[in-house]
Amino acid sequence: MSDTINKYQSISCSYYDQIEAYATKRTHCSILYRDESEKIADGIIVDIYSKESAEYLKVDNGTVIRLDHIISINGIPVPKHC
């Protein structure tokens, strides 16, 4: 992968807060994200954590997604700017 894909880009603080709210309320989420291609993970966010200078979330089905790879959650797109 190229450096631009590997270098973590922080997401909007307000969007991060929304992710935390989904996790706290145990809201079922449909998460559209990019990996090798666009994928969808459906489930409840059970953890949000940092590892190796990047932030991740974990869905109850075991899927782990780097936050800057998220395109949208429940149809709400990630803002392009903070």
C-alpha positions in Angstrom: 0.0 0.0 0.0 1.1 3.5 -0.6 2.1 6.0 2.2 -1.1 8.0 1.7 -3.2 4.9 2.5 -1.0 3.9 5.4 -0.6 7.4 7.0 -3.4 7.9 9.5 -5.6 11.0 8.9 -7.6 12.1 12.0 -11.3 12.3 11.5 -13.6 15.2 12.5 -14.0 15.5 16.3 -17.8 15.8 15.9 -17.8 12.6 13.8 -15.7 10.8 16.4 -18.2 11.9 19.0 -21.0 10.4 16.9 -19.1 7.1 16.7 -18.8 7.2 20.5 -22.5 7.9 20.8 -23.3 4.9 18.6 -21.1 2.7 20.7 -22.5 4.0 24.1 -26.1 3.6 23.0 -25.3 0.2 21.4 -26.9 1.4 18.1 -26.9 -1.0 15.2 -24.8 0.5 12.5 -24.2 0.0 8.8 -20.6 1.1 8.2 -19.5 1.7 4.7 -15.7 1.7 4.5 -12.8 1.2 2.1 -10.3 -1.6 2.4 -9.1 -3.1 -0.8 -12.5 -2.2 -2.1 -15.7 -0.6 -0.6 -17.2 -2.9 2.1 -20.1 -2.8 4.5 -20.0 -4.0 8.1 -23.3 -4.3 10.0 -23.4 -4.5 13.7 -22.9 -2.8 17.0 -19.6 -0.9 17.7 -18.1 -2.6 20.8 -14.8 -0.8 21.0 -12.9 2.3 19.8 -9.2 2.2 20.4 -5.8 3.5 19.3 -3.0 1.3 18.0 0.3 2.2 16.3 -0.7 5.9 15.8 -4.1 5.2 14.3 -7.6 4.9 15.7 -9.9 1.9 15.1 -13.3 0.6 15.9 -14.4 -3.0 16.4 -17.9 -4.2 15.5 -19.6 -7.1 17.4 -19.1 -9.4 14.5 -15.3 -9.1 14.8 -14.7 -6.6 12.0 -12.0 -4.0 12.8 -12.0 -0.7 10.8 -9.5 2.1 10.8 -11.5 5.3 11.4 -10.0 7.2 8.5 -11.2 4.4 6.2 -14.9 5.0 7.1 -16.9 6.5 4.3 -20.2 6.7 6.2 -22.1 5.2 9.1 -25.9 4.8 8.8 -25.8 6.9 5.7 -24.1 9.8 7.4 -20.9 10.6 5.5 -17.6 11.5 7.2 -17.0 15.2 6.8 -14.2 16.2 4.4 -12.9 18.8 6.9 -13.0 19.2 10.7 
